[in-house]
Amino acid sequence: MELSQEELSEKSGVSLSSIARLETGKGNISLLNLLAILKELDLLNEFQMTFRDPSLSLSLLAKSKSKKLRQRVRKTGKILPNKKKDWSWGNQSE
């Protein structure tokens, strides 16, 4: 199947500049765009064979709209123990 970059862009929904970057090897494209291009070129199954884990599903990944699946981790600081025993109203002079 021979397609021009313009035709592939139209059929896959991937911008022409992303296709040009992929073809020339200059710059990066997103994984979702790569999968859309491979699907249009009927090469998605060959790409999936490069993964060793058969439970990976590229079709599920392609359907995902989320680009980052990482969870944010908050930096935890040390909580110092309170040196004062008890506080009550009227002890504000300390």
N, C-alpha and C positions, 0 to 999 in steps of 0.2 A: 504494500500500500504506500504509494508516494503522495505526500501532501506538502503543500508549501507551508511556510511558517504562518502565513495569514490564514490559510484554511484550518490548520491545526489549532490556531488561536481561537478561531470562531467556533469550532466544534468542541473544544475542551473547556472553553470559558477562561483560559489562562491568557494573560496579556502577552502581546507580541514581544515586548521587551524581556519578559521572563523566559520565553521560548528561546530567544536569541542568546540570553545569558547561559542557558542550559546547553545549547548547541556549541557555543564557543568555549565554554568552560570558564568564563570570566564572571565572577560574582556568584551569588547563591540564589536559589529559589526555594520556596517552602516545600515541605514534604507533601502537603495537600495538592499543590500545583503539579508536582512531579507525578503523583498518583493519578491525577486527572489526565495528564498527557499520556502516561503509560496505558491507561484504560482506553483512551481514544485510539492509540496505536495497537491495541490488542496485545500488549506486552505485560499486563499486570500479573498474570500467572507466572511468567518467567522471573519477574522481580521477586515474587513471593518465595520462589524456590531458593533465593539467596539467604533466607532466614532458616536457621536450624530448628527453631522451636515451632512445631506444626500447629501449636495452639494460637499463634499470632494470626490475627485476621486483619489484613490490609483493607478489606472492604469496610470493616467497622472503624478503622482509623480514618479512612477517607470520608466517612460520614460524619465524623466528629468535627465540630466547629471550633473546638477549643485548641488553641495553639500550644498552650503551656499547661501541663498536667501536674506541675510541682506544687506542693503545699508550702505555704510560707511558714517559716519557723521563727518564733520570736526569741531574741536573745534574753536569756534569763540571768538576772543579777543575783548576787547573794543577798539574802534578807538577814539583816543583823538583828539579833534578839534585843528586845526592849529591856534596857537596864533598869528602868523605873519599875518598882513593884506594882503599885496601884495608883491610879490617878482619880481624883475626885474634884468636884467643883470647889473652888477655894484654894486649890494648890497651884494657881497660875503664877505665883511669884517665882517658881523654880525655873 
